[in-house]
């Protein structure tokens, strides 16, 4: 492979996590590990975090989330991609959090709840200016109406 390479020093990685933990206190920290941990290897990264339940893993696809469960990772996992009806039951069963980023997602969640009487935990994604995924500022009232 040509180009730059990055290597993770396990001792420094753990030291950095402990330093962050001192700063954030008893809060969770989200680690973005999508795309095979950005090329560092999902298995390698999972071996470094599996004993740290305060770390929440962020992946892009349900397949990536399932891979971490296969490795024995019990940490909370947030799936960034848009909701797909086909994997909502997997999200509930495997305790994945999902990303709600569009007003249409509310109807998908409501329909799923009506059929199963269950709902995965979810994260509300607002567009912060990158215009990828997320509710627009003008959607706030409708988002709140759905929640309350």
N, C-alpha and C positions, 0 to 999 in steps of 0.2 A: 504494500500500500504506500502510495506517495502522499506527501503533504504532512501537515503537522499531526502529531499524536499527543494524546494526554494520558498520563498514568496517574492512578489514584494511590496515594500512600495511605494504607489503612490506618496507621497510627495518627497521621495528621488529620485524616477525615474524622476519626473519632474525637480527636482533640478539638477540632473546629465545632463539631456538634455539641460537645460539652460547653464550650465557650458561648455558643448561641443559647444553649439551655440556661446558662447563668443569667444571660441578658433578658430572655423572654419569660423566665420563671416557669410556672407550672402550666404553660400553654402548649398547644400542639404546634408543630412546625410542618409545613407542607413542602415536600421535596418533589420536584418535577422529574420524573424518571421515564417519560415517554421516549419512544424510538430507541428501545434497547438501552435506556439510561444514557441517551445521547451518544451512543456508541461505546460507552464504557462497560457495557454488559449488564443486563438485568440480573443475571444470576450472581455476578460478583457484587453488585450493589446490594442485592437482597441479603447476602451473607453479612453485610455490614450493619444492616438496620433491623434485622429480625427481632432483636431483643429490646428494641426501643419503641414501645407502644405509643409514645407521644409523637412519633413521626407519621404523618399522613402522606401516602404516595399519590401522585397525580400522574395518570396515564392518559393516552388519547383514545384508545379503543378498549372494548370489552375483552378482546383477545389478549391484550397486554395485561389487563387486570387478572384474567384467569391464569396467565402464566405466573404471576406473582403468587397466587393461591397455590398453584402446583408446586412452587418452591417452598411452600409451608409458611408463607408470610401471612400473619394474622392482622397486620396493621390495617387501619382504615384506608380505603382506596377511593379516590375521586376520578371518575371518567370524564374527560374534557369534551368529547365529541357530542354531537347532537344526539338526542334521544332516538332510539329505534325501538319500536314496539316489540320486536322479536326478542330482545334481550332484557326487557324489564323484569321478567320473572327470575332471570339469572342474577340480576342486580339485587333483588330482594334475598334470594337464597344465599348468595355469597357475601352479603353485607357490603355491597358497593354503593357509594354515593354517586348520584348522577348530576349532570349539568343541565339546568333549565335556562334556556337563553332566548326563547322565542315565545310569543303569546300562544302559538299553536301547540307548544309543548304542554300547556295546561290542559287542553282537551285530551291529549294522549294520556297524561297522568290520571285525569278524572275517569276516563274510560277504563283504564287499567284497574284503578281502585274499585270502580263499580263491579267489575268482573271478579276480582280476586280478594277484595276487602284488605288489600295490603298496598304499601307504597314504599319504594326505596327512599332513603334519605336523599335530600337534594341540596344543591348549591345554586343560588340564583346568580347568573352571570350577566352583568351589565357591561355594555360597550364602554371601554375606557379610552377610546380614541383610535384604536387600531382597526376598527370596522371589520373585524372577523366575525366573532360570535358575540351575542349579547343584546339585552334589551336596550332600547334607546331611552333617553331621559323622559321623553314624552309618554313612555309606556308605564311609568312608575305607578300612576293611579290604578291602572288595570291589574298590575302585579299585586298591589296591596289589596284590591278587591278580591282577587282569587285567594289570597292567603287568609283574609279575615272575613 
